[in-house]
């Protein structure tokens, strides 16, 4: 977990690959790279590869967050609930591809190519922001946040999906995880849509979130198609509109 903040540096306690009890200090410049996805998790000493029994392709997480997930997955299996990671750490370029595929119409949104049906770029940005953060501002950059089993809302209306979600709601907090985006209501009136699949290791991510807000500037919303539109929709409301569990 984070040690706190000071003027000289932002310190984070991350486990090293060589010795799990050794703590590594992350200075401000490196932390900013992690916050914005400007690094390679494959090469970073604090990140580890997720075992193939928990995913179907190569993915990485912060080691401490991953070990907590493994403990949670093993506990879930004892209750006949199988947790599978469908998305974990994504760098800036990966998030840029997801965003721009929706922006340009390559990936349909609600069955529509937004570049054709939404010429108003601000409306288009708001539509994409229902479920997708712009590159540089997704929590998936951090190595603490994971999508479990499916990213389709309809899946969690199935018997299997409801059982998995109910188990997570009842048990995830014991392992340090929290549903980042619950339903939009009077307690959370703004932000990304509800994502029953998105769970965050708040032992670390709460401090990363605070650091993100502390250094937030619209000048840093750049480097991808539609960035000027995103600057006009108050992205900060999406970043602050999260569940506060684990604080």
C-alpha positions as CSV (number, residue, x, y, z in Angstrom):
1,X,0.0,0.0,0.0
2,X,1.0,3.6,-0.3
3,X,3.1,5.3,2.4
4,X,1.8,8.8,1.8
5,X,2.7,11.9,-0.1
6,X,5.3,14.7,0.4
7,X,6.8,17.5,-1.6
8,X,9.9,15.6,-2.5
9,X,8.4,12.4,-3.9
10,X,5.4,10.1,-3.9
11,X,6.2,6.9,-2.3
12,X,4.6,3.5,-3.0
13,X,5.2,0.1,-1.5
14,X,5.4,-2.4,-4.3
15,X,6.7,-5.9,-4.0
16,X,9.7,-6.7,-6.0
17,X,10.0,-9.8,-8.1
18,X,13.2,-10.9,-6.4
19,X,11.9,-10.7,-2.8
20,X,8.3,-10.3,-1.9
21,X,9.1,-8.5,1.4
22,X,11.3,-5.9,-0.2
23,X,9.7,-2.6,-0.8
24,X,10.4,-0.4,-3.8
25,X,10.1,3.4,-3.8
26,X,8.4,4.9,-6.8
27,X,9.4,8.5,-7.4
28,X,7.0,11.2,-8.7
29,X,8.1,10.9,-12.4
30,X,7.7,7.1,-12.4
31,X,4.4,7.3,-10.6
32,X,3.1,9.7,-13.2
33,X,4.0,7.2,-15.9
34,X,2.1,4.5,-14.2
35,X,-0.9,6.8,-13.7
36,X,-1.0,7.6,-17.4
37,X,0.0,4.2,-18.7
38,X,3.3,5.4,-20.1
39,X,5.2,2.3,-19.2
40,X,5.5,-1.4,-20.2
41,X,4.1,-3.7,-17.5
42,X,6.0,-6.6,-19.1
43,X,9.3,-4.9,-18.1
44,X,8.3,-3.3,-14.9
45,X,9.8,-4.9,-11.7
46,X,6.5,-4.4,-9.7
47,X,4.3,-6.2,-12.2
48,X,3.8,-9.9,-12.7
49,X,2.3,-12.1,-15.4
50,X,-1.1,-13.5,-14.6
51,X,-1.2,-17.3,-14.6
52,X,-3.0,-18.8,-17.6
53,X,-5.5,-20.6,-15.4
54,X,-7.0,-17.2,-14.6
55,X,-7.0,-15.7,-18.2
56,X,-6.9,-16.6,-21.8
57,X,-4.1,-14.3,-23.0
58,X,-1.0,-12.6,-21.7
59,X,-1.8,-10.1,-19.0
60,X,-0.1,-8.4,-16.1
61,X,-0.9,-6.9,-12.7
62,X,0.9,-5.4,-9.7
63,X,2.2,-8.3,-7.8
64,X,0.5,-7.4,-4.5
65,X,-2.9,-7.0,-6.3
66,X,-2.4,-10.2,-8.2
67,X,-1.7,-12.2,-5.1
68,X,-4.8,-10.8,-3.5
69,X,-6.8,-11.8,-6.6
70,X,-5.4,-15.4,-6.5
71,X,-6.5,-15.7,-2.8
72,X,-10.0,-14.4,-3.8
73,X,-10.2,-16.7,-6.8
74,X,-9.3,-19.7,-4.7
75,X,-11.9,-18.9,-2.1
76,X,-14.5,-18.4,-4.8
77,X,-13.7,-21.8,-6.3
78,X,-14.5,-23.4,-3.0
79,X,-18.0,-22.0,-3.4
80,X,-18.1,-23.3,-7.0
81,X,-17.6,-19.8,-8.4
82,X,-14.9,-19.5,-11.1
83,X,-13.3,-16.0,-11.5
84,X,-11.6,-15.3,-14.8
85,X,-9.8,-12.1,-15.7
86,X,-10.8,-10.8,-19.1
87,X,-8.8,-7.5,-18.8
88,X,-6.1,-6.3,-16.5
89,X,-3.3,-3.8,-17.0
90,X,-3.5,-1.8,-20.2
91,X,-0.9,0.7,-21.3
92,X,-1.6,4.0,-23.0
93,X,-1.4,2.5,-26.5
94,X,-3.8,-0.3,-25.7
95,X,-6.3,2.1,-24.3
96,X,-5.8,4.4,-27.2
97,X,-6.7,1.6,-29.6
98,X,-9.9,0.7,-27.6
99,X,-10.9,4.4,-27.6
100,X,-10.1,5.2,-31.2
101,X,-11.8,2.1,-32.5
102,X,-15.0,3.3,-31.0
103,X,-14.3,6.9,-32.1
104,X,-13.7,6.0,-35.7
105,X,-16.5,3.4,-36.0
106,X,-14.3,0.4,-36.2
107,X,-15.9,-0.9,-33.0
108,X,-19.6,-0.4,-33.0
109,X,-21.3,1.1,-29.9
110,X,-24.8,-0.1,-29.3
111,X,-24.6,-1.6,-32.8
112,X,-23.8,1.7,-34.4
113,X,-20.7,3.3,-36.0
114,X,-20.5,6.5,-34.0
115,X,-18.5,8.3,-36.6
116,X,-21.5,8.0,-38.9
117,X,-24.4,8.6,-36.5
118,X,-22.8,11.1,-34.2
119,X,-21.1,13.9,-36.1
120,X,-21.3,16.1,-33.0
121,X,-17.9,15.2,-31.4
122,X,-18.9,16.1,-27.9
123,X,-21.9,13.8,-28.0
124,X,-19.7,11.1,-29.4
125,X,-17.2,11.5,-26.6
126,X,-19.9,11.3,-24.0
127,X,-21.3,8.2,-25.6
128,X,-17.9,6.4,-25.5
129,X,-17.4,7.6,-21.9
130,X,-20.4,5.5,-20.8
131,X,-18.0,2.5,-20.6
132,X,-14.6,3.5,-21.9
133,X,-12.1,5.9,-20.3
134,X,-9.8,7.9,-22.6
135,X,-6.1,6.8,-22.8
136,X,-4.1,8.2,-19.9
137,X,-7.1,8.1,-17.6
138,X,-8.3,4.5,-17.3
139,X,-7.7,2.8,-13.9
140,X,-6.5,-0.2,-15.9
141,X,-3.2,1.6,-16.3
142,X,-2.4,1.0,-12.7
143,X,-2.2,-2.8,-12.4
144,X,-4.8,-2.7,-9.6
145,X,-8.0,-3.0,-11.6
146,X,-9.4,-6.0,-13.4
147,X,-12.5,-6.9,-15.4
148,X,-13.9,-10.3,-14.4
149,X,-15.6,-13.0,-16.5
150,X,-17.4,-10.7,-19.0
151,X,-17.7,-7.0,-20.0
152,X,-21.2,-7.4,-21.3
153,X,-23.9,-6.1,-18.9
154,X,-26.3,-8.8,-20.1
155,X,-24.0,-11.5,-18.9
156,X,-24.7,-10.5,-15.3
157,X,-28.4,-11.0,-15.9
158,X,-27.7,-14.7,-16.5
159,X,-27.9,-17.3,-13.7
160,X,-24.1,-17.7,-13.8
161,X,-23.4,-14.0,-14.0
162,X,-25.7,-13.2,-11.1
163,X,-24.1,-15.9,-9.0
164,X,-20.6,-14.5,-9.6
165,X,-21.7,-11.0,-8.9
166,X,-23.5,-11.9,-5.7
167,X,-20.4,-13.8,-4.5
168,X,-18.2,-10.8,-5.3
169,X,-20.5,-8.4,-3.5
170,X,-20.5,-10.6,-0.4
171,X,-16.8,-11.5,-0.4
172,X,-14.5,-9.3,-2.5
173,X,-13.9,-6.8,0.3
174,X,-12.3,-9.5,2.4
175,X,-9.5,-9.6,-0.2
176,X,-9.2,-5.8,-0.6
177,X,-11.3,-5.5,-3.8
178,X,-14.2,-3.1,-4.5
179,X,-16.6,-2.6,-7.3
180,X,-15.4,0.7,-8.8
181,X,-18.5,1.7,-10.7
182,X,-21.8,0.7,-9.0
183,X,-25.2,1.8,-10.3
184,X,-25.7,5.5,-11.1
185,X,-28.1,6.8,-8.4
186,X,-28.3,9.7,-5.9
187,X,-25.2,8.4,-4.2
188,X,-23.2,8.3,-7.5
189,X,-25.0,10.7,-9.8
190,X,-22.2,11.1,-12.4
191,X,-19.5,8.9,-13.9
192,X,-19.0,5.9,-16.0
193,X,-22.0,3.5,-16.3
194,X,-22.3,0.6,-13.8
195,X,-19.8,-2.1,-14.4
196,X,-20.4,-5.2,-12.4
197,X,-17.2,-6.7,-13.9
198,X,-14.8,-4.0,-12.8
199,X,-13.1,-4.6,-9.5
200,X,-10.3,-2.6,-7.9
201,X,-7.6,-3.6,-5.4
202,X,-8.3,-0.5,-3.2
203,X,-5.4,-1.2,-0.8
204,X,-3.3,0.4,-3.5
205,X,-5.7,2.0,-6.0
206,X,-7.2,4.5,-3.6
207,X,-3.9,6.2,-3.2
208,X,-3.3,6.1,-6.9
209,X,-6.7,7.7,-7.5
210,X,-5.9,10.5,-5.0
211,X,-2.6,11.1,-6.9
212,X,-4.5,11.2,-10.2
213,X,-6.9,13.8,-8.9
214,X,-4.1,15.8,-7.3
215,X,-2.2,16.3,-10.6
216,X,-5.1,16.3,-13.0
217,X,-4.9,18.9,-15.7
218,X,-6.9,19.1,-19.0
219,X,-3.6,19.9,-20.7
220,X,-2.7,16.2,-20.3
221,X,-5.8,15.0,-22.2
222,X,-4.0,14.6,-25.5
223,X,-2.4,12.1,-27.9
224,X,-5.6,10.4,-29.2
225,X,-8.5,11.1,-31.6
226,X,-11.2,13.0,-29.9
227,X,-9.1,14.4,-27.2
228,X,-10.3,18.0,-27.8
229,X,-13.9,16.8,-27.4
230,X,-13.0,15.0,-24.1
231,X,-11.6,18.3,-22.7
232,X,-15.0,19.8,-23.1
233,X,-17.0,17.2,-21.1
234,X,-15.5,17.6,-17.7
235,X,-13.6,14.3,-17.5
236,X,-12.8,15.1,-13.8
237,X,-16.5,14.2,-13.0
238,X,-15.9,10.7,-14.4
239,X,-12.7,10.3,-12.4
240,X,-14.3,11.4,-9.1
241,X,-17.6,9.5,-9.7
242,X,-16.5,6.1,-8.2
243,X,-17.4,3.9,-5.3
244,X,-15.7,5.1,-2.1
245,X,-15.5,1.7,-0.5
246,X,-12.2,0.8,1.2
247,X,-11.3,4.4,2.1
